[in-house]
Amino acid sequence: MRAAAAAVAMVLAGGAHAESARMTGKFAAPYRDAAMLESLRVGRFSGQDGQALEMAIERALSAPDLDGRPHFDLVGGRGGDADGLLTGNVTTGVQENLYKGKEKRCVEREGGKRDGKCLREEMVEVDCTRRVINVNADFRLARRNDGRIVYTTSKPRRDEVSWCRGRNPPSTAEETIRAIILGIAAEVRTDIAPTIQNYSIRFRESTRGLERSLTRPFKEIVRQTQRDLPAACAAWQAMDGQAPDHPSIVFDLGLCAESRGEYRRALDLYRRAAALIGGGGNEGTAGIERAERLIAAREDDRERGRGKARR
């Protein structure tokens, strides 16, 4: 059911912006074994800010998927009835050091008045403070049934700011630590759960190597993507027969397939386009990576759906 909902919501078919196709896609998590878990419990995190990180991760994992529900069924309490247990440790250090800095200051004012026009400036020594905040969070996610570790990582963060007498830091130490904790929690979610992304990919417009008689029609098709993407894709399909293996046509057909949610077709076309464009990293290779992650997310959804059906 979830895979079916994803297939419907995944693509804004026909959407185009300028010479680009706009799409909404579900991309597989980097740690796919972790993403395959149905339920998850966020266990105890040691350290002064451990509880804050626990709660931040729970909120991040509560964000809805394409079907309007969180990717994981989150289990609270101390019970062991979740498929996976996420635990970890967070260490936080704040260090402030005083030092002598230099600033340009007005040393002579008109009439000797405080608010008088500045007549002369000089670099003077001032008392300053340098604050360094280090936060390091370590994570481990283990499966309940066999204890296998499916996710383990360390996320160090460092923030350094300086300010001088008469000024204030951009944020308090507590505010900075909270922002770091929230950022780490969001990154953990991206690591172990699929991400929903709205993205826009430009059509390839190069006509190099294309017969002169097809150059103008090709450009017309590019402009047509703004008005009627399906019709433009059909026109490129017809032109592919007239100019087989032209890199721009092959790539644009791949983008058409991706916009329709036909990711395996898109992958085949991007592979062809990457070889035709050449030069290592190009639009085709980027398309390959994107299509592979889209396919992986769809396959993972189907496998999780089969797992639920067997229960």
C-alpha distance (Angstrom), angle and dihedral (degrees) to the residues before:
residue distance angle dihedral
M1 . . .
R2 3.79 . .
A3 3.82 91.7 .
A4 3.79 90.5 50.6
A5 3.79 91.6 51.4
A6 3.79 89.7 48.2
A7 3.79 91.7 51.7
V8 3.79 90.8 54.1
A9 3.79 96.7 44.8
M10 3.77 97.6 36.2
V11 3.79 98.3 80.7
L12 3.76 134.7 45.6
A13 3.77 92.4 -154.5
G14 3.76 113.0 -151.3
G15 3.80 93.3 12.7
A16 3.75 114.1 140.9
H17 3.77 136.6 168.5
A18 3.81 117.6 -165.8
E19 3.82 103.9 -46.7
S20 3.78 92.5 -22.3
A21 3.78 138.1 93.6
R22 3.78 114.7 -127.8
M23 3.78 116.1 -148.1
T24 3.77 142.8 168.1
G25 3.78 112.5 -140.4
K26 3.76 139.1 178.8
F27 3.80 110.5 -135.7
A28 3.80 124.6 -161.4
A29 3.79 119.1 -110.5
P30 3.82 116.3 -107.5
Y31 3.83 88.9 -122.1
R32 3.80 98.1 53.0
D33 3.82 95.8 172.7
A34 3.79 88.9 58.7
A35 3.81 91.4 47.5
M36 3.81 90.4 54.2
L37 3.82 91.7 67.4
E38 3.79 113.3 106.2
S39 3.80 98.5 -155.1
L40 3.77 132.8 25.3
R41 3.76 137.6 -170.1
V42 3.79 121.2 -157.1
G43 3.79 102.6 -141.7
R44 3.76 131.6 -165.0
F45 3.80 119.7 -48.8
S46 3.78 114.7 -158.4
G47 3.77 122.6 -141.4
Q48 3.79 136.8 68.4
D49 3.80 91.9 -73.8
G50 3.80 95.5 33.9
Q51 3.80 95.9 109.9
A52 3.80 91.6 48.0
L53 3.81 89.7 53.1
E54 3.82 91.7 47.5
M55 3.80 91.7 54.5
A56 3.82 92.8 43.4
I57 3.83 90.9 53.2
E58 3.81 91.7 47.8
R59 3.81 90.3 52.7
A60 3.80 92.2 46.4
L61 3.81 91.9 50.2
S62 3.80 90.3 48.4
A63 3.81 91.1 67.4
P64 3.83 109.2 117.3
D65 3.78 125.1 -105.4
L66 3.82 123.7 -139.5
D67 3.80 90.2 -75.5
G68 3.81 91.6 55.2
R69 3.82 95.5 -104.8
P70 3.83 131.1 99.5
H71 3.79 114.8 -94.3
F72 3.83 91.5 -122.0
D73 3.77 129.4 43.8
L74 3.80 98.4 -123.8
V75 3.79 114.9 -141.6
G76 3.79 120.3 -158.7
G77 3.78 132.5 -159.2
R78 3.78 127.8 38.9
G79 3.81 98.3 -64.8
G80 3.78 121.6 124.5
D81 3.78 96.8 -137.8
A82 3.81 96.4 110.0
D83 3.81 122.0 98.1
G84 3.78 91.1 -126.9
L85 3.79 138.6 23.7
L86 3.82 120.6 -149.1
T87 3.80 115.0 -159.8
G88 3.76 136.0 160.0
N89 3.75 152.0 140.2
V90 3.78 133.6 -103.0
T91 3.80 126.7 -163.1
T92 3.78 122.5 -168.2
G93 3.78 128.6 -168.4
V94 3.80 130.2 -178.2
Q95 3.78 120.8 -170.2
E96 3.80 127.5 178.8
N97 3.79 123.6 -169.7
L98 3.79 129.5 -175.6
Y99 3.76 119.9 -136.2
K100 3.79 140.4 163.7
G101 3.76 113.8 -102.7
K102 3.77 132.9 178.7
E103 3.75 127.8 -123.5
K104 3.77 135.2 172.8
R105 3.80 107.2 -108.3
C106 3.78 134.3 175.3
V107 3.82 107.1 -109.5
E108 3.82 99.0 175.2
R109 3.78 128.5 39.4
E110 3.76 132.7 -174.8
G111 3.80 111.2 -87.3
G112 3.80 89.8 -0.1
K113 3.80 89.3 -85.9
R114 3.80 122.4 145.4
D115 3.81 91.7 -128.8
G116 3.80 95.6 37.7
K117 3.77 123.5 120.3
C118 3.80 112.3 -78.5
L119 3.78 111.3 -109.8
R120 3.80 101.0 175.6
E121 3.80 136.4 18.7
E122 3.79 129.0 -163.4
M123 3.79 138.0 177.0
V124 3.80 106.5 -105.2
E125 3.78 134.5 -179.2
V126 3.79 116.6 -104.7
D127 3.79 135.0 -179.8
C128 3.81 110.7 -103.4
T129 3.79 137.8 178.7
R130 3.79 128.4 -142.2
R131 3.82 116.4 -160.9
V132 3.79 123.0 -165.7
I133 3.82 121.5 -171.6
N134 3.79 120.0 -170.0
V135 3.80 121.4 -171.4
N136 3.79 122.0 178.6
A137 3.79 122.7 -177.9
D138 3.80 124.1 -171.9
F139 3.80 121.4 -164.0
R140 3.78 138.2 -166.2
L141 3.80 127.0 179.7
A142 3.81 116.5 -169.3
R143 3.80 129.4 -174.4
R144 3.78 115.1 -121.1
N145 3.80 98.8 -140.9
D146 3.82 98.2 56.6
G147 3.81 106.0 4.0
R148 3.81 91.6 -118.9
I149 3.81 114.6 160.1
V150 3.80 107.7 -124.4
Y151 3.80 97.9 171.1
T152 3.77 132.0 26.4
T153 3.77 127.3 156.5
S154 3.78 145.5 139.2
K155 3.79 123.5 -130.1
P156 3.80 114.7 -164.9
R157 3.80 119.7 -173.5
R158 3.80 130.8 -173.6
D159 3.79 129.6 -169.8
E160 3.80 123.2 -174.8
V161 3.80 126.6 -178.1
S162 3.79 134.9 165.5
W163 3.77 132.6 -160.9
C164 3.77 136.0 170.8
R165 3.77 135.5 -137.8
G166 3.76 113.0 -61.6
R167 3.78 93.6 28.4
N168 3.79 136.5 82.7
P169 3.82 131.9 -136.1
P170 3.83 115.5 -100.8
S171 3.82 89.6 -110.1
T172 3.77 139.8 0.7
A173 3.79 120.8 -98.4
E174 3.81 89.7 -108.5
E175 3.82 92.5 52.1
T176 3.80 91.5 48.3
I177 3.81 93.4 49.1
R178 3.80 90.8 48.7
A179 3.82 91.2 51.8
I180 3.82 90.4 49.5
I181 3.81 91.5 49.4
L182 3.81 91.5 50.8
G183 3.82 90.9 48.8
I184 3.80 92.4 50.7
A185 3.82 91.3 48.8
A186 3.81 91.4 51.3
E187 3.80 90.2 50.2
V188 3.82 91.8 50.9
R189 3.78 89.4 54.9
T190 3.81 90.0 51.4
D191 3.82 89.5 50.6
I192 3.80 98.1 52.8
A193 3.81 106.1 24.6
P194 3.82 132.1 53.0
T195 3.78 116.1 -99.3
I196 3.78 127.8 -134.6
Q197 3.78 111.6 -141.0
N198 3.78 134.4 -176.6
Y199 3.76 105.7 -150.0
S200 3.77 141.6 165.9
I201 3.82 125.9 -146.5
R202 3.79 122.5 -168.0
F203 3.76 120.9 -129.0
R204 3.79 114.7 -117.9
E205 3.81 107.9 -106.8
S206 3.79 103.2 -179.7
T207 3.81 112.4 124.8
R208 3.80 94.6 -173.5
G209 3.80 109.4 141.2
L210 3.80 93.1 13.7
E211 3.78 118.7 127.3
R212 3.79 111.3 -98.6
S213 3.80 92.0 -121.8
L214 3.84 89.8 59.1
T215 3.79 97.9 45.3
R216 3.80 97.1 84.9
P217 3.85 94.5 42.8
F218 3.81 89.1 49.6
K219 3.80 91.4 53.8
E220 3.80 89.9 47.4
I221 3.80 89.0 55.1
V222 3.80 90.3 51.8
R223 3.80 89.9 54.2
Q224 3.81 90.2 45.7
T225 3.81 90.0 62.7
Q226 3.81 87.0 75.3
R227 3.81 91.7 58.8
D228 3.80 107.6 27.8
L229 3.78 118.1 6.6
P230 3.84 97.2 -179.2
A231 3.81 90.6 52.9
A232 3.81 91.1 47.6
C233 3.80 90.4 50.8
A234 3.81 90.6 50.5
A235 3.81 89.6 50.7
W236 3.80 91.3 51.7
Q237 3.79 89.6 49.7
A238 3.80 89.3 55.7
M239 3.80 91.9 45.9
D240 3.81 90.0 51.2
G241 3.79 87.1 69.6
Q242 3.80 90.8 53.4
A243 3.81 95.4 45.5
P244 3.82 106.8 23.8
D245 3.79 117.7 -164.9
H246 3.78 96.1 12.0
P247 3.84 103.6 155.8
S248 3.81 96.5 -135.9
I249 3.80 94.4 47.9
V250 3.81 92.6 47.0
F251 3.81 92.4 47.8
D252 3.80 93.4 46.2
L253 3.80 90.2 50.2
G254 3.81 87.2 52.7
L255 3.79 89.8 52.9
C256 3.80 89.5 48.7
A257 3.81 89.9 53.8
E258 3.79 91.5 47.8
S259 3.81 91.0 51.1
R260 3.83 88.4 55.4
G261 3.80 92.6 49.9
E262 3.83 92.0 -110.3
Y263 3.78 93.1 135.3
R264 3.81 99.5 165.1
R265 3.79 90.4 51.4
A266 3.81 88.7 47.6
L267 3.81 90.7 50.0
D268 3.82 92.1 53.8
L269 3.80 91.7 49.3
Y270 3.81 93.6 46.2
R271 3.79 90.2 52.1
R272 3.79 89.6 53.6
A273 3.79 91.8 45.1
A274 3.82 93.5 49.3
A275 3.80 91.1 55.8
L276 3.81 92.5 45.1
I277 3.82 94.4 47.9
G278 3.82 92.5 44.8
G279 3.76 127.2 178.1
G280 3.80 99.1 106.8
G281 3.78 114.0 -93.3
N282 3.80 110.5 37.9
E283 3.81 141.8 136.9
G284 3.79 89.5 -73.1
T285 3.80 96.0 54.2
A286 3.81 90.4 47.0
G287 3.80 88.0 51.1
I288 3.80 90.8 51.3
E289 3.80 92.3 54.2
R290 3.80 91.7 46.1
A291 3.82 94.5 48.1
E292 3.81 92.2 47.5
R293 3.81 91.6 54.8
L294 3.80 91.6 46.5
I295 3.81 90.8 50.4
A296 3.81 91.5 46.8
A297 3.81 91.9 52.8
R298 3.79 91.5 50.7
E299 3.82 92.1 48.0
D300 3.81 91.5 48.5
D301 3.80 90.9 51.7
R302 3.79 90.8 52.4
E303 3.80 92.5 48.1
R304 3.81 92.1 48.9
G305 3.80 88.7 48.6
R306 3.82 90.7 53.4
G307 3.79 89.5 48.4
K308 3.80 90.9 54.3
A309 3.80 91.2 48.2
R310 3.83 91.0 54.7
R311 3.80 92.4 54.4
